[in-house]
């Protein structure tokens, strides 16, 4: 709960993790989008060209 509160307090527009358990926990506890790191890479590559 403390880690989630600390992350939420940053007001980051997106959370990124490599750990599927962490992603599931974050998705359940916040409305901030939470992606696997490969999703971020994919999105950046698609927007680049």
One Martini backbone bead per residue (centre of mass of N, CA, C, O) as a GRO file, in nm:
protein
   49
    1UNK     BB    1   0.056   0.063  -0.019
    2UNK     BB    2   0.299   0.259  -0.008
    3UNK     BB    3   0.394   0.232  -0.299
    4UNK     BB    4   0.133   0.319  -0.434
    5UNK     BB    5   0.118   0.597  -0.299
    6UNK     BB    6   0.389   0.700  -0.408
    7UNK     BB    7   0.324   0.674  -0.707
    8UNK     BB    8   0.064   0.846  -0.712
    9UNK     BB    9   0.205   1.113  -0.604
   10UNK     BB   10   0.362   1.171  -0.882
   11UNK     BB   11   0.159   1.191  -1.130
   12UNK     BB   12   0.198   0.990  -1.334
   13UNK     BB   13   0.085   0.890  -1.657
   14UNK     BB   14   0.274   0.623  -1.612
   15UNK     BB   15   0.327   0.278  -1.567
   16UNK     BB   16   0.628   0.067  -1.551
   17UNK     BB   17   0.681  -0.293  -1.600
   18UNK     BB   18   0.814  -0.639  -1.579
   19UNK     BB   19   0.598  -0.727  -1.363
   20UNK     BB   20   0.300  -0.888  -1.359
   21UNK     BB   21   0.224  -0.856  -1.059
   22UNK     BB   22   0.264  -0.551  -1.045
   23UNK     BB   23   0.068  -0.474  -1.264
   24UNK     BB   24  -0.184  -0.594  -1.131
   25UNK     BB   25  -0.169  -0.426  -0.873
   26UNK     BB   26  -0.181  -0.145  -1.007
   27UNK     BB   27  -0.448  -0.185  -1.168
   28UNK     BB   28  -0.620  -0.233  -0.898
   29UNK     BB   29  -0.512   0.058  -0.740
   30UNK     BB   30  -0.545   0.229  -1.018
   31UNK     BB   31  -0.593   0.463  -1.300
   32UNK     BB   32  -0.323   0.429  -1.396
   33UNK     BB   33  -0.150   0.341  -1.641
   34UNK     BB   34  -0.027  -0.004  -1.702
   35UNK     BB   35   0.280  -0.127  -1.831
   36UNK     BB   36   0.469  -0.300  -2.014
   37UNK     BB   37   0.772  -0.231  -2.147
   38UNK     BB   38   0.703  -0.338  -2.438
   39UNK     BB   39   0.464  -0.147  -2.486
   40UNK     BB   40   0.630   0.111  -2.492
   41UNK     BB   41   0.816   0.040  -2.723
   42UNK     BB   42   0.596  -0.010  -2.931
   43UNK     BB   43   0.469   0.272  -2.923
   44UNK     BB   44   0.728   0.429  -3.004
   45UNK     BB   45   0.780   0.289  -3.275
   46UNK     BB   46   0.507   0.360  -3.406
   47UNK     BB   47   0.538   0.682  -3.369
   48UNK     BB   48   0.816   0.700  -3.544
   49UNK     BB   49   0.706   0.527  -3.831
   0.00000   0.00000   0.00000
